[in-house]
Amino acid sequence: MGTTVFERQRPASSVVQHSLAATRHSVFWRDDLPESLTPDRPALAGTVRADLVVVGGGYTGLWSALLATERDPAAKVVIVEAQRVGWAASGRNGGFCEASLTHGSENGQTRWPDEMPTLERLGLENLDAIEAAEARYGMDFQFERTGMLAPAVEPHQVEWLKDWAAEGEEGVVYLDRDEVQAAVASPTYLAGVWEQRTCGMLHPGRMAAELARVCEERGVEIFERSHVTGLDSAGTGVIVSTAGGRVEASRAVLATNAFPSLLKRNRLMTVPVYDYVLMTEPLTADQLASVGWSGRQGIGDLANQFHYYRLTADNRILFGGYDAIYHYGRSVRPEYENRPETWEKLASHFFTTFPQLDGLSFTHKWAGAIDTSTQFTAFFGTARERRVAYAAGFTGLGVASTRFAGEVMLDLLDGVQNERTELEMVRKRPLPFPPEPAAAIGINATRWSLDRADHNRGKRNLLLKTLDALGLGFDS
Ligand SMILES: Cc1cc2nc3c(=O)[nH]c(=O)nc-3n(C[C@H](O)[C@H](O)[C@H](O)COP(=O)(O)OP(=O)(O)OC[C@H]3O[C@@H](n4cnc5c(N)ncnc54)[C@H](O)[C@@H]3O)c2cc1C
C-alpha cells in the first residue's frame, strides 16, 4: 500500500505534543457566545397547546419554527429541546454553509441525475435565503460568502480537479500549483479548485442562538431540558410528552437528527458517526501572513477521509474531519467525544499542512455526532396521517440544507404539491442500514476500504464498487 502526504511529511512529535499540551475539551463556538445569546429557558411543565410542536432545537427545528411563523404569523409554535438549543451538531460543526442539498454534486448526479439542475438551483436559492435572513432579522452569525477551496494533496487528485474544472460550471476556477500557493500557502498543495459561489462560512453557535432569539421574538415558545419520550395521536392532532409535561398540537415536526427517532420506522435509517475538531489560538498577523488566505475560503481536501478547515472571525483555524468513528449499537454517548489518538492525528496533519505555524497551540477540541444515511443526504416523510413530518440523515452537510428541510416538512404538513415536494429526493426513502451486528461489520469494512483507496491513488476496491453500484455507502 502507498502512503499519503500526511505520513510522508509528518511533523516532529514534539510539535504535536506542544500544540495539544493545554487544549481544553470544550466547544469553542459555545464558549464564544455572549451570555445574552444563551438565556436559560424553562422546562416543559403541565399542558401547553400549539398549532405546531417541533421536537429538537438544532437548525432543523429552529428553521422549521421560524419558517412556520413566516407562513402564518398567527400560528402558535412550540419547540421542545432535550438539552439546550444548539448544543449538538448545530453548535459544533465546521460552519461550512454549502448550497448543495445532495452532499455534493457527484453524489447527487449518481442518485438523481434528472433532478440535479432543479436541486442545484433550489440549493443556491436556499443559501441566498440564509444570507438574506441574517440581514432581514438583524442576526449576526458572521456569514462570509467566501466560497470553498479544494486543494489536491496527492498527484492523482490533480486530474480529478482538472476534470471538475473542465465541466465549466459557473464560478468554478482551476488554480495551478503557483496560483493555489498564492491563495493559501501549504507545501502539500499541488493544485486547487475554488468554487466561488456555492459556499459561505459562518459561526455555527451564533446561527443556532440567533435563530432561537428571532423565533422567540416572533412568539415561538422554547422549552429546554425537556426530553420528549412520547408521540401519540389524539383526535385530529398529536401529543408530545416529556417527564414533566405535554404539548397538544395540531401538527408536529421531528428534528432529532442523530438521536433515536420517535418513529420506529426511522430507527434503522441513520447511524450516528463521530466527527472530531481542533481549534487553534488566534494567529498573529505574521503567522497569518505566512499562510496568506486573504480570500478566507473554507478548505476541504479531496480524499475519502478528508479534512475541513477554515478561519474564524478572530483568525483562529478550525481543523476537523478525517476520522469518522461509528460505535456499535448506534449509540450517542458523551464518552465517545474524547479520542486522544484522533486529536493527535489531526494535530499532526495540521502541521503537515502548515509547517510554517510550528509553535501554534490548539485551545479547544471537541467532537459531535453526525446522522449518516445511506444516501448521504436527508430523507423526508410524514406519519400519523400527515400530522407529523420528519427529516433526518443530513450526514456531514446540514448547515444549509436543514433550512431547506424545514421548508419541505412544512410543505408536507400543509399537503402542498410544489417543486420541492415533487422531487424524487423528497418522495423516495433511501435504504436503511442493517441492524447489528451487520451494521458495525459493514461500516467498518467500508471505512477500511476507503482508507485503503486513499492510500492507493484513490482506487476503489470490490466492496466499494459494489456499494457504489447499489447506491449505498458510508460517508461523513
Ligand atoms: C463535528 C461536526 C462538524 C460538522 N461540520 C459541518 C459543516 O461544516 N457543514 C455542514 O453543512 N454540516 C456540518 N455538520 C453537520 C451539521 O452540523 C448537521 O447536519 C446539522 O447541525 C443538523 O442539524 P439538526 O437540527 O438536524 O440536528 P442537531 O443539531 O443534532 O439537533 C437535534 C436536536 O434534537 C434534540 N433531540 C433529539 N431527540 C430529542 C427528544 N427525544 N426530545 C427532545 N429533543 C430531542 C437534541 O437534543 C438536539 O438538540 C457537522 C457536524 C458535526 C458533528
The ligand as a MOL file (V3000), in Angstrom:
LIG
                    3D

  0  0  0     0  0            999 V3000
M  V30 BEGIN CTAB
M  V30 COUNTS 53 58 0 0 0
M  V30 BEGIN ATOM
M  V30 1 C -18.2290 17.9820 14.1860 0
M  V30 2 C -19.2350 18.2700 13.1060 0
M  V30 3 C -18.8860 19.0720 12.0160 0
M  V30 4 C -19.8190 19.3570 11.0220 0
M  V30 5 N -19.4720 20.2410 10.0310 0
M  V30 6 C -20.4110 20.6180 9.1360 0
M  V30 7 C -20.1250 21.6430 8.1970 0
M  V30 8 O -19.0790 22.2850 8.2300 0
M  V30 9 N -21.0770 21.9350 7.2590 0
M  V30 10 C -22.2800 21.2970 7.2430 0
M  V30 11 O -23.0980 21.5950 6.3680 0
M  V30 12 N -22.6020 20.3690 8.1690 0
M  V30 13 C -21.7110 20.0380 9.1240 0
M  V30 14 N -22.0540 19.1430 10.0940 0
M  V30 15 C -23.4270 18.6160 10.1170 0
M  V30 16 C -24.4210 19.6310 10.6760 0
M  V30 17 O -23.9220 20.1860 11.8680 0
M  V30 18 C -25.7570 18.9420 10.9330 0
M  V30 19 O -26.2150 18.3320 9.7450 0
M  V30 20 C -26.8530 19.8880 11.4220 0
M  V30 21 O -26.4160 20.6590 12.5000 0
M  V30 22 C -28.0880 19.0770 11.8120 0
M  V30 23 O -28.9940 19.9120 12.4800 0
M  V30 24 P -30.2030 19.2710 13.2640 0
M  V30 25 O -31.0110 20.3540 13.8410 0
M  V30 26 O -30.9140 18.3050 12.3840 0
M  V30 27 O -29.5140 18.3870 14.4060 0
M  V30 28 P -28.9240 18.7280 15.8630 0
M  V30 29 O -28.1650 19.9770 15.8800 0
M  V30 30 O -28.2350 17.4790 16.3060 0
M  V30 31 O -30.2100 18.9450 16.7290 0
M  V30 32 C -31.0760 17.8950 17.0910 0
M  V30 33 C -31.6670 18.2870 18.4290 0
M  V30 34 O -32.7340 17.4070 18.7440 0
M  V30 35 C -32.7300 17.2180 20.1430 0
M  V30 36 N -33.4420 15.9760 20.4260 0
M  V30 37 C -33.1600 14.7400 19.9920 0
M  V30 38 N -34.0370 13.8540 20.4700 0
M  V30 39 C -34.9160 14.5530 21.2270 0
M  V30 40 C -36.0450 14.1900 22.0160 0
M  V30 41 N -36.4820 12.9320 22.0780 0
M  V30 42 N -36.6830 15.1790 22.6950 0
M  V30 43 C -36.2930 16.4680 22.6140 0
M  V30 44 N -35.2080 16.8690 21.8800 0
M  V30 45 C -34.5440 15.9160 21.2020 0
M  V30 46 C -31.2570 17.1400 20.5060 0
M  V30 47 O -31.0360 17.4060 21.8860 0
M  V30 48 C -30.6580 18.1820 19.5830 0
M  V30 49 O -30.5130 19.4340 20.1770 0
M  V30 50 C -21.1340 18.8170 11.0980 0
M  V30 51 C -21.4970 18.0180 12.1790 0
M  V30 52 C -20.5630 17.7600 13.1880 0
M  V30 53 C -20.9810 16.9270 14.3630 0
M  V30 END ATOM
M  V30 BEGIN BOND
M  V30 1 1 1 2
M  V30 2 1 2 3
M  V30 3 2 2 52
M  V30 4 2 3 4
M  V30 5 1 4 5
M  V30 6 1 4 50
M  V30 7 2 5 6
M  V30 8 1 6 7
M  V30 9 1 6 13
M  V30 10 2 7 8
M  V30 11 1 7 9
M  V30 12 1 9 10
M  V30 13 2 10 11
M  V30 14 1 10 12
M  V30 15 2 12 13
M  V30 16 1 13 14
M  V30 17 1 14 15
M  V30 18 1 14 50
M  V30 19 1 15 16
M  V30 20 1 16 17
M  V30 21 1 16 18
M  V30 22 1 18 19
M  V30 23 1 18 20
M  V30 24 1 20 21
M  V30 25 1 20 22
M  V30 26 1 22 23
M  V30 27 1 23 24
M  V30 28 2 24 25
M  V30 29 1 24 26
M  V30 30 1 24 27
M  V30 31 1 27 28
M  V30 32 2 28 29
M  V30 33 1 28 30
M  V30 34 1 28 31
M  V30 35 1 31 32
M  V30 36 1 32 33
M  V30 37 1 33 34
M  V30 38 1 33 48
M  V30 39 1 34 35
M  V30 40 1 35 36
M  V30 41 1 35 46
M  V30 42 1 36 37
M  V30 43 1 36 45
M  V30 44 2 37 38
M  V30 45 1 38 39
M  V30 46 1 39 40
M  V30 47 2 39 45
M  V30 48 1 40 41
M  V30 49 2 40 42
M  V30 50 1 42 43
M  V30 51 2 43 44
M  V30 52 1 44 45
M  V30 53 1 46 47
M  V30 54 1 46 48
M  V30 55 1 48 49
M  V30 56 2 50 51
M  V30 57 1 51 52
M  V30 58 1 52 53
M  V30 END BOND
M  V30 END CTAB
M  END
